[in-house]
Amino acid sequence: MSEPKRLSVIITSYNHAHYLPQAISSAMQQDYANKEIIVVDDGSTDNTKEVVARFPDIKYVYQTNTGLSAARNTGIDHSTGEYLVFLDADDWFLENAFSKSVAALEANHDAAFAYGTHIKLNEKNEELPSKEKQDIAQKHYGHLLVHNFIAMHAAVFYRRWVFDKFRFDTNLKACEDYDLFLKITRNHPVVYHQHKVAAYRKHSENMSGNVSLMIETGLKVMQRQLPFLQNEEERKQSAKGMLFWKSYYGSELHAQLLKESFLRIDKKRRQDLLSLFACGKRLFLDYTTLKLRMGIKSFIRRKTPAILLSLLHSNGFYKGYKPATGKIRRGDFNTTQPFSTNFGYERGGPVDRYYIENFLAKNAADIKGRVLEIGDNEYTLRFGGDKVIKSDVLHVEDNNAKATFIGDLSNAPQLPGNTFDCIVLTQTLHLIYNHVDALHTCYRILKPGGVLLLTVPGITHIDRGEWHDYWYWAYTQAAINRMLKEVFPADYVQTETFGNVLVATAFLYGMGLPEMKKEEMDAHDPHYQVIITARAAKPVL
């Protein structure tokens, strides 16, 4: 057999020496022998050269800082491979990336490049959710006009002849890969091979984080294609693509500008405002109106006596009021004792029950067939009704007349496997020390297609009665997500949080639900998680 064709791996770096070892290692460890790795240092002032020197057989090329496009072109000029792939120093290749991509090129001789998928990770190397990539078999140019569905440049493996016709445009400070994709697919076929090729690391220094730059260059790239549009379909796709750039990045820039001082005027602010205006007059006017309104509120807050602001706030006329330090009026909350030591039962019922019962009502269709509930079956009968064929109750003590099973959910071999259509597990998991084992039991005893409906406390006080000594845990959404996804398939788990600072405070003080307004209960702030809910399903095999 002939030797595989040579693959040139071009890694560009500008002051990313701390990321380089992972990028280089990911290329060196690939299952494709005939490769060369070239690191192009775009005028870094850190120890990029010293980092590259630690790796044998890596070609190091230095150039004065002239930008990413120029660095990639320099890499092309120093490469010898028949195939080329480009990697930014802060990203890396996944296992089998080279062999899978080259195989796609070998199987499709007319393709100018082959592309796969990628994953996104945060700075802690935790994978971020992403949409499934659309499998596009033809008309790639038209689809790219709508949006850059390829998204990550390291997922693209080129044939060398491409760069005899095209180069990266050094006049573009961003979106140079998108510009190249459009030029190539205008006249040449490409192929998608579905394999995960690379990992994209999101961090504060990503070029895509410069929203104003992305708007400016993205629209410029789109406008360059206008003379080449050949039919009405392509013109519609181009218009849709323009709208995508303006709405997606315009919304990001709008949110970013709202966080900044309205009075700060410098070169960057002027450019940001011009970019926002380019995204649409309505978006620009909305920003201006909101900022003026915020400025007026700030002026009123500075000039109006605190006592008057407090009175306006108390009567619902000034919801944005924040008293100055030392000027807070504590009122009825000026006590170290709660209003109720029994979760507000004697004041009309616990505040958190609002969220628990709304969650069960929303998912009432799942409470059917044979249902298991812990402690009693009140919620099973209330929300399941005549959909319930058999209602079972698990209780840890044998003195419960309603119990059909006795035992600890974390160690319950007496509960039959693949039996229950639904498990209602509300405000119980925190009383089980081996709570992860309890979730494994739930998975085991659910039928395929069965559903666990779970609620747990977040911000809470501890029971003063019988459960005081068994109150082991309080949770966050992140904890429940991770625990459930270690037991159930990740795609079968949905979690939500409920609460805000007012509800959390009211709950801790023991206020009753009738003492709260519906709009107060419905206001959601994920930083104050009073209740976390989860729906987890066992897949049908």
C-alpha positions in Angstrom: 0.0 0.0 0.0 1.2 3.5 -0.8 2.0 5.9 2.1 -0.8 8.2 3.2 -0.6 11.7 1.8 1.1 14.3 3.9 -1.0 16.4 6.3 0.2 19.9 7.3 -1.0 21.1 10.7 -0.7 24.8 11.1 -1.0 26.2 14.6 -1.2 29.9 14.9 -0.4 31.6 18.2 -0.3 35.2 19.6 0.6 35.3 23.3 -1.1 32.0 24.0 2.0 30.1 25.2 0.0 28.7 28.2 -2.4 27.0 25.8 0.1 25.7 23.3 1.2 22.5 24.9 -2.3 21.0 24.8 -2.8 22.1 21.1 0.6 20.7 20.0 0.1 17.4 22.0 -3.4 16.9 20.5 -1.8 17.0 17.0 1.2 14.9 17.8 -0.9 12.1 19.4 -3.2 11.7 16.4 -3.4 8.3 14.7 -2.1 9.6 11.4 1.7 9.2 10.9 2.5 11.2 7.8 2.1 14.7 9.2 4.1 17.9 9.9 3.3 20.4 12.6 4.1 24.0 12.1 3.7 26.7 14.8 3.4 30.2 13.5 4.3 32.8 16.2 2.5 36.0 15.2 4.9 38.3 17.1 4.2 37.0 20.6 5.8 38.7 23.6 5.4 35.7 25.9 7.5 32.5 25.9 5.9 30.9 22.9 9.3 30.1 21.3 10.5 28.3 24.4 7.3 26.3 24.7 7.6 25.1 21.1 11.3 24.1 21.7 10.2 21.5 24.2 8.5 19.5 21.4 10.7 17.6 19.0 10.2 17.8 15.2 7.9 20.9 15.4 8.7 23.6 12.8 8.7 27.0 14.4 8.1 30.1 12.3 8.2 33.7 13.7 6.7 36.8 12.1 6.1 40.3 13.3 2.6 40.8 14.5 0.4 41.2 11.4 -2.8 39.3 12.4 -4.3 35.9 12.2 -4.9 35.8 8.4 -1.3 36.7 7.7 -0.1 34.0 10.2 -2.2 31.4 8.4 -0.9 32.4 5.0 2.7 32.2 6.4 1.9 28.7 7.6 0.7 27.7 4.1 4.0 29.1 2.6 6.1 26.9 5.0 4.0 23.8 4.6 4.5 20.8 2.3 1.4 18.7 2.8 -1.2 17.8 0.3 -3.8 18.3 3.0 -3.9 21.3 5.4 -5.7 22.0 8.7 -5.5 25.1 10.9 -5.7 25.2 14.7 -5.7 28.2 17.0 -3.4 27.8 19.9 -6.1 27.9 22.5 -8.0 25.0 21.0 -7.2 21.3 20.4 -7.9 18.3 18.2 -10.0 15.3 19.4 -9.1 11.7 19.1 -9.0 10.3 15.5 -9.6 13.7 14.0 -7.0 13.3 11.3 -7.8 9.8 10.1 -11.5 10.5 9.9 -11.1 13.8 8.1 -8.5 12.5 5.6 -10.7 9.5 4.9 -13.6 11.8 4.0 -11.3 13.6 1.5 -10.1 10.3 0.0 -13.6 9.1 -0.5 -14.7 12.4 -2.1 -12.0 13.4 -4.6 -13.9 16.5 -5.9 -14.3 18.0 -2.5 -12.2 21.1 -1.8 -12.4 20.5 1.9 -14.0 18.1 4.4 -15.5 19.3 7.7 -16.7 17.7 10.8 -18.2 18.8 14.1 -16.7 20.3 17.2 -17.4 20.6 20.9 -17.3 23.8 23.1 -15.8 24.0 26.5 -15.5 26.7 29.1 -12.3 27.7 30.9 -12.8 24.9 33.4 -12.8 22.4 30.5 -16.5 21.6 31.1 -18.4 20.8 27.9 -21.1 23.3 27.0 -24.4 22.3 25.4 -24.5 22.7 21.6 -27.0 22.0 18.8 -26.7 19.0 16.5 -25.0 20.1 13.3 -27.2 19.9 10.3 -26.2 17.3 7.7 -26.0 19.4 4.5 -25.3 17.3 1.4 -25.4 20.0 -1.3 -25.8 23.7 -1.9 -23.3 24.5 0.8 -22.8 28.0 -0.5 -26.5 28.9 0.0 -26.6 27.5 3.5 -23.4 29.4 4.4 -25.0 32.6 3.2 -27.7 32.1 5.9 -25.1 31.4 8.6 -21.6 30.0 9.2 -22.8 26.5 10.2 -19.2 25.1 10.1 -18.4 27.5 12.9 -15.0 26.2 13.9 -12.1 26.4 11.5 -10.1 23.5 13.0 -12.9 21.2 11.9 -12.0 21.9 8.3 -9.4 19.9 6.3 -8.4 21.4 3.0 -6.8 20.2 -0.2 -3.6 22.0 -1.0 -4.8 23.2 -4.4 -7.4 25.4 -2.6 -4.6 27.8 -1.6 -3.3 28.1 -5.2 -6.6 29.8 -5.8 -7.5 31.4 -2.5 -5.7 32.9 0.5 -6.9 34.3 3.9 -7.7 38.0 3.5 -5.3 40.1 5.6 -7.7 43.0 5.5 -10.2 41.2 7.7 -9.5 41.2 11.4 -12.1 38.5 12.0 -14.4 36.2 10.0 -11.6 35.5 7.6 -12.4 31.7 7.7 -16.1 32.5 6.9 -15.0 34.6 3.9 -12.8 31.8 2.7 -15.6 29.2 3.1 -17.9 31.3 0.9 -15.3 31.8 -1.8 -14.6 28.1 -2.0 -18.2 26.8 -1.9 -19.2 29.4 -4.5 -17.6 27.2 -7.2 -16.4 23.9 -5.5 -18.1 21.0 -3.7 -17.2 20.2 0.0 -18.2 17.3 2.2 -19.4 16.8 5.7 -18.3 13.6 7.6 -20.2 14.0 11.0 -17.2 13.0 13.2 -16.2 15.3 16.2 -12.9 16.8 15.2 -11.9 19.6 17.6 -12.5 21.3 20.9 -13.2 25.1 21.0 -12.3 26.8 24.3 -14.5 29.7 25.3 -12.6 32.3 27.3 -12.4 36.1 27.8 -9.8 36.5 25.0 -11.8 34.9 22.2 -12.0 37.1 19.1 -15.7 36.3 19.0 -16.0 38.2 22.3 -15.4 41.5 20.5 -19.0 41.8 19.3 -18.5 45.1 17.5 -15.7 43.6 15.4 -17.8 40.5 14.6 -20.6 42.8 13.4 -18.4 44.9 11.3 -16.4 42.1 9.6 -19.4 39.7 9.4 -21.5 42.2 7.5 -18.5 43.1 5.3 -18.0 39.5 4.3 -21.8 39.2 3.6 -21.8 42.3 1.4 -18.8 41.1 -0.6 -21.0 38.2 -1.8 -23.7 40.4 -3.2 -22.3 40.7 -6.7 -22.0 36.9 -7.0 -25.6 36.0 -6.1 -27.1 34.2 -9.1 -30.8 33.8 -8.4 -33.7 34.8 -6.2 -33.1 31.9 -3.7 -29.5 33.0 -3.1 -30.7 36.6 -2.7 -33.2 35.5 0.0 -30.5 33.4 1.7 -28.2 36.4 1.7 -30.9 38.7 3.2 -31.6 36.1 5.9 -27.9 35.9 6.7 -27.6 39.7 7.0 -30.6 39.6 9.4 -28.9 36.8 11.4 -25.7 38.8 11.9 -27.6 41.9 12.9 -30.1 40.3 15.3 -27.7 37.8 16.9 -24.6 40.0 17.4 -26.8 43.2 17.7 -28.6 41.7 20.7 -25.3 40.8 22.3 -23.9 44.3 21.8 -27.1 45.9 23.0 -26.9 43.9 26.3 -23.2 44.7 26.6 -23.7 48.4 26.2 -26.5 48.6 28.7 -24.0 47.5 31.4 -21.6 50.3 30.6 -21.7 54.0 31.6 -23.8 56.0 29.2 -21.5 59.0 29.6 -18.3 57.3 28.7 -17.3 58.3 25.2 -14.1 57.0 23.7 -13.0 55.3 20.4 -14.3 51.9 21.4 -17.7 53.3 22.5 -18.1 55.3 19.3 -17.3 52.1 17.3 -19.8 50.1 19.4 -22.5 52.6 18.8 -21.9 52.7 15.1 -22.0 48.9 15.0 -25.3 48.8 17.0 -26.8 51.4 14.5 -25.7 49.2 11.6 -27.7 46.4 13.2 -30.9 48.4 13.0 -32.3 51.8 14.0 -34.9 50.1 16.3 -32.2 48.4 18.3 -30.2 51.6 18.6 -33.3 53.6 19.6 -34.2 51.0 22.2 -30.8 51.2 23.7 -30.8 55.0 23.7 -34.3 55.1 25.3 -33.4 52.6 28.0 -30.2 54.4 28.8 -32.0 57.8 29.0 -34.6 56.2 31.3 -31.8 54.8 33.5 -30.1 58.2 33.6 -33.3 59.9 34.7 -33.8 57.4 37.4 -30.2 57.9 38.5 -30.8 61.7 38.6 -34.0 61.3 40.6 -32.3 58.9 43.0 -29.4 61.4 43.6 -31.6 64.5 44.0 -34.7 63.2 45.8 -34.6 62.8 49.6 -34.3 59.2 50.7 -37.4 59.2 52.8 -39.5 60.3 49.8 -37.9 57.5 47.6 -38.7 55.0 50.3 -42.3 56.0 50.4 -42.6 55.9 46.6 -41.1 52.4 46.6 -43.4 51.2 49.4 -46.4 52.2 47.3 -45.2 50.6 44.1 -44.2 53.8 42.2 -40.4 53.3 42.2 -39.5 49.6 41.9 -35.9 50.3 41.1 -35.2 52.0 44.5 -32.1 50.9 46.3 -31.5 52.6 49.6 -28.1 54.0 50.3 -25.8 52.2 52.7 -27.1 52.7 56.3 -30.5 54.0 55.1 -32.3 50.7 54.8 -35.6 50.6 56.8 -35.8 47.1 58.2 -39.4 47.2 59.4 -40.9 43.9 60.4 -37.8 42.1 59.4 -35.8 43.8 62.1 -35.7 40.7 64.2 -33.5 37.7 64.7 -36.5 35.5 65.3 -38.7 34.1 62.4 -42.4 34.8 62.2 -43.0 31.0 62.1 -40.8 28.1 63.2 -43.0 25.7 61.2 -42.3 26.8 57.6 -45.4 29.1 57.7 -48.0 26.4 58.1 -49.9 28.4 60.7 -49.8 31.5 58.4 -51.5 29.8 55.5 -49.0 27.3 54.3 -45.3 27.2 53.2 -44.2 29.5 50.4 -42.2 26.8 48.7 -45.3 24.7 48.1 -46.4 27.1 45.4 -43.5 26.0 43.2 -43.7 22.3 44.2 -47.4 22.0 43.3 -47.1 24.1 40.1 -44.4 21.7 39.0 -46.5 18.7 39.7 -49.5 20.3 37.9 -47.3 21.1 34.9 -46.2 17.4 34.8 -49.5 15.8 35.8 -49.6 13.8 32.6 -46.6 11.8 33.9 -48.5 10.7 37.0 -50.2 7.7 35.7 -50.2 3.9 35.7 -48.5 2.5 38.8 -47.1 5.4 40.9 -44.8 5.3 43.9 -44.7 8.3 46.3 -42.7 8.7 49.5 -44.5 9.0 52.9 -48.0 9.3 51.6 -49.9 9.4 48.3 -51.5 12.8 48.5 -49.9 14.2 45.4 -50.4 11.0 43.5 -54.1 11.1 44.0 -54.4 14.9 43.6 -52.5 15.2 40.4 -52.8 11.7 38.9 -56.5 11.2 39.5 -58.1 8.5 37.4 -54.9 8.1 35.4 -53.4 6.2 38.3 -54.1 2.4 38.2 -52.2 1.5 41.4 -50.8 3.9 44.1 -47.8 2.7 46.2 -46.3 4.4 49.2 -42.7 3.9 50.5 -42.1 4.8 54.1 -39.0 4.3 56.2 -41.0 3.3 59.3 -43.4 0.4 59.6 -46.0 2.3 61.5 -47.5 4.1 58.5 -50.8 2.5 57.6 -50.6 3.9 54.0 -47.2 2.3 53.3 -47.2 -0.6 50.8 -43.4 -0.8 51.0 -41.1 -0.3 54.1 -37.5 0.8 53.8 -34.8 3.3 52.9 -35.0 4.4 49.2 -31.1 4.3 49.1 -31.1 0.6 49.9 -34.4 -1.0 48.9 -34.0 -4.4 47.3 -37.6 -5.1 48.2 -38.8 -2.6 45.5 -39.2 -4.5 42.2 -37.2 -3.4 39.2 -38.8 -2.0 36.0 -42.2 -1.6 37.8 -43.3 2.0 38.2 -44.6 4.4 35.6 -43.9 7.4 37.8 -42.1 8.2 41.1 -43.2 11.3 43.0 -40.2 12.3 45.1 -41.0 15.7 46.6 -38.9 17.3 49.4 -37.4 13.9 50.5 -34.0 13.5 48.9 -32.4 15.9 51.4 -33.4 13.5 54.2 -31.5 10.6 52.7 -27.8 10.5 53.5 -26.9 8.3 50.6 -28.9 10.4 48.2 -27.1 9.3 45.0 -27.9 5.7 45.9 -31.6 6.7 46.2 -31.5 8.1 42.6 -30.0 4.8 41.4 -32.9 3.0 43.1 -35.3 5.2 41.3 -33.8 4.5 38.0 -33.8 0.7 38.7 -37.5 0.5 39.7 -38.8 2.7 36.9 -40.2 1.0 33.9 -38.6 2.0 30.5 -40.3 5.2 29.7 -41.1 5.9 33.4 -40.6 9.3 34.9 -39.1 10.6 38.2 -40.7 13.9 39.3 -38.2 15.4 41.9 -38.2 18.5 44.0 -35.5 19.5 46.5 -34.8 22.5 48.8 -32.3 25.1 47.9 -32.4 28.1 50.2 -34.1 26.8 53.3 -34.2 26.6 57.1 -34.0 23.2 58.9 -37.0 21.5 60.4 -37.2 21.8 64.2 -39.3 18.7 64.5 -38.9 15.0 63.7 -36.8 15.6 60.6 -34.2 17.8 62.3 -31.6 15.0 62.8 -32.1 13.7 59.2 -31.8 17.0 57.4 -28.6 16.3 55.6 -28.6 18.3 52.4 -29.6 21.5 50.6 -29.0 21.7 46.8 -28.3 23.9 43.8 -29.4 23.3 40.2 -25.8 22.5 39.3 -25.6 19.7 41.9 -29.0 18.2 40.9 -28.1 18.3 37.2 -24.8 16.5 37.8 -26.3 13.9 40.2 -29.1 13.0 37.9 -27.0 12.9 34.7 -24.7 10.4 36.4 -27.7 8.1 36.8 -30.1 9.0 33.9 -29.0 9.7 30.3 -28.3 13.5 30.1 -30.8 14.1 27.3 -33.6 12.7 29.6 -33.1 15.2 32.4 -34.6 18.6 32.7 -34.2 20.9 35.7 -35.5 24.3 36.7 -35.1 26.7 39.6 -37.7 28.9 41.3 -37.4 31.9 43.7 -35.9 35.3 44.1 -34.4 37.3 47.0 -37.8 38.4 48.3 -39.3 34.9 48.2 -36.1 33.4 49.8 -36.3 36.0 52.6 -40.0 35.5 53.2 -39.5 31.7 53.3 -36.7 31.9 55.8 -38.7 34.2 58.0 -41.7 31.8 57.9 -44.2 34.0 56.0 -47.2 32.1 54.7 -48.0 31.8 51.0 -51.2 34.0 51.3 -48.9 36.8 52.5 -47.1 36.9 49.1 -48.4 38.3 45.8 -48.4 36.1 42.7 -46.1 38.4 40.7 -43.6 38.3 43.6 -43.7 34.5 43.6 -43.4 34.3 39.8 -40.4 36.6 39.6 -37.4 34.4 38.8 -33.8 35.0 39.8 -31.6 31.9 39.4 -29.2 33.2 42.0 -31.8 32.6 44.7 -32.8 29.0 44.3 -35.6 28.3 46.8 -36.8 25.2 45.0 -35.1 23.0 42.4 -37.3 20.7 40.3 -36.3 17.9 38.0 -38.0 15.6 35.5 -35.9 12.6 34.7 -37.1 9.8 32.4 -35.8 6.2 31.9 -35.3 5.6 28.2 -37.2 3.0 26.3 -34.7 0.5 25.0 
